[in-house]
Amino acid sequence: MVINNFENQIFNEYAKNAFDKFYFTLMSKHPLLKAENIDFNTAFKIFYSRGGRYNIYFYVEFLQYLDEINVSVDIILEVMKYAAITTLFNRNTIYLEIENSIIGFTRLEDKIQKFKMENLESFKRYSESLKEFRCNYEHK
């Protein structure tokens, strides 16, 4: 299939509009990210590689990206809290491992609870978590 110039223009305009909508939505949900040195093209790729939805899988990969580029932990935790509120199912957990401790959020019934524990196993026993999503890499 050969794409002509007109079709290519339409595709480029569609992609630009989709990026603009993504950027506007992300900034309206997480305004603190404006001050950070984030490549929003990379964030956009993560978004569309995860189905073009703000789901838990997008947030996990996006938070891993933020961790990778050294965004402050406070901002990462704010984004993580929002992800927990909007995407976690009951008894699911989203967390970071920082300096031999676990910090994160879990949904228990209709409430989001923040926690800080020494290790994930003790948290799992405490909360009866069914599924955990780690938002940073092992090297931290």
C-alpha positions as CSV (number, residue, x, y, z in Angstrom):
1,M,0.0,0.0,0.0
2,V,1.4,3.4,-1.0
3,I,0.5,6.4,1.1
4,N,0.2,9.6,-0.9
5,N,1.1,13.0,0.4
6,F,-2.5,13.9,1.3
7,E,-2.9,10.8,3.4
8,N,0.5,11.4,5.1
9,Q,-0.6,15.0,6.0
10,I,-3.8,13.7,7.5
11,F,-1.9,11.0,9.5
12,N,0.6,13.7,10.8
13,E,-2.2,16.0,11.8
14,Y,-4.0,13.2,13.6
15,A,-0.8,12.2,15.4
16,K,-0.2,15.8,16.4
17,N,-3.7,16.2,17.8
18,A,-3.5,12.9,19.7
19,F,-0.2,14.1,21.2
20,D,-1.6,17.5,22.2
21,K,-4.6,15.8,23.8
22,F,-2.3,13.4,25.7
23,Y,-0.1,16.2,26.9
24,F,-3.0,18.4,28.0
25,T,-4.7,15.5,29.9
26,L,-1.4,14.4,31.6
27,M,-0.7,18.0,32.6
28,S,-4.2,18.5,34.0
29,K,-3.8,15.4,36.1
30,H,-0.2,15.9,37.1
31,P,0.8,19.6,36.9
32,L,4.0,19.1,38.9
33,L,5.5,17.3,35.9
34,K,5.8,20.6,34.0
35,A,8.8,21.5,36.0
36,E,10.6,18.2,35.3
37,N,12.8,17.4,32.4
38,I,10.5,14.9,30.8
39,D,10.6,13.8,27.2
40,F,6.9,13.8,26.5
41,N,7.4,12.0,23.2
42,T,8.7,9.0,25.2
43,A,5.7,9.3,27.6
44,F,3.4,9.4,24.6
45,K,5.0,6.2,23.2
46,I,4.4,4.5,26.6
47,F,0.8,5.7,26.6
48,Y,0.1,4.2,23.1
49,S,2.1,1.1,23.7
50,R,-0.3,0.4,26.6
51,G,-3.5,0.8,24.5
52,G,-3.8,4.6,24.6
53,R,-5.5,4.4,28.0
54,Y,-4.6,5.7,31.5
55,N,-4.6,2.2,32.9
56,I,-2.4,0.6,35.6
57,Y,0.0,-0.8,33.0
58,F,0.5,2.7,31.5
59,Y,1.1,4.1,35.0
60,V,3.6,1.4,36.0
61,E,5.7,1.9,32.9
62,F,5.4,5.7,33.1
63,L,6.5,5.7,36.8
64,Q,9.4,3.4,35.8
65,Y,10.3,6.0,33.2
66,L,10.1,8.8,35.7
67,D,12.3,6.9,38.1
68,E,14.8,6.2,35.4
69,I,15.2,9.9,34.5
70,N,15.5,10.7,38.2
71,V,12.3,12.7,38.8
72,S,12.0,13.5,42.5
73,V,10.4,10.8,44.7
74,D,7.8,13.2,46.0
75,I,6.5,13.8,42.4
76,I,6.6,10.0,41.6
77,L,4.6,9.4,44.8
78,E,2.0,12.0,43.8
79,V,1.6,10.4,40.3
80,M,1.5,6.9,42.0
81,K,-1.2,8.1,44.4
82,Y,-3.3,9.3,41.5
83,A,-2.8,6.0,39.7
84,A,-3.9,4.1,42.8
85,I,-7.0,6.2,43.1
86,T,-8.0,5.9,39.5
87,T,-6.8,2.4,38.3
88,L,-6.3,-0.1,41.2
89,F,-8.7,-2.9,41.8
90,N,-9.5,-4.1,45.4
91,R,-6.5,-5.6,47.2
92,N,-4.1,-4.5,44.5
93,T,-0.9,-2.5,45.4
94,I,1.4,-0.1,43.5
95,Y,4.8,0.6,45.1
96,L,8.4,1.7,45.0
97,E,11.3,0.1,46.7
98,I,13.5,2.9,48.1
99,E,16.6,2.3,50.3
100,N,15.5,-1.1,51.7
101,S,11.9,0.0,52.3
102,I,8.6,-0.3,50.4
103,I,6.5,2.8,49.9
104,G,3.2,2.7,48.1
105,F,-0.5,2.6,47.9
106,T,-3.1,-0.2,48.1
107,R,-6.8,-0.3,47.6
108,L,-8.7,-1.9,50.4
109,E,-12.4,-1.9,49.7
110,D,-13.2,1.7,48.7
111,K,-10.2,3.3,50.4
112,I,-6.7,4.0,49.2
113,Q,-4.1,3.5,51.9
114,K,-0.5,4.7,51.8
115,F,2.1,2.5,53.5
116,K,5.7,2.3,54.3
117,M,7.2,-1.1,55.3
118,E,10.5,-2.8,55.5
119,N,9.8,-5.4,52.9
120,L,7.1,-6.5,50.5
121,E,6.4,-9.8,52.2
122,S,5.5,-8.2,55.5
123,F,3.2,-5.8,53.7
124,K,1.5,-8.6,51.7
125,R,0.8,-10.4,55.0
126,Y,-0.6,-7.2,56.6
127,S,-2.8,-6.1,53.7
128,E,-3.6,-9.5,52.1
129,S,-2.7,-7.9,48.7
130,L,-3.6,-10.0,45.7
131,K,-1.4,-8.3,43.1
132,E,1.5,-5.9,43.3
133,F,2.9,-3.6,40.7
134,R,6.5,-2.4,41.2
135,C,7.1,1.1,39.8
136,N,10.9,1.2,39.8
137,Y,13.7,-1.1,38.7
138,E,15.7,-3.5,40.8
139,H,18.9,-1.3,40.6
140,K,17.5,1.4,42.9
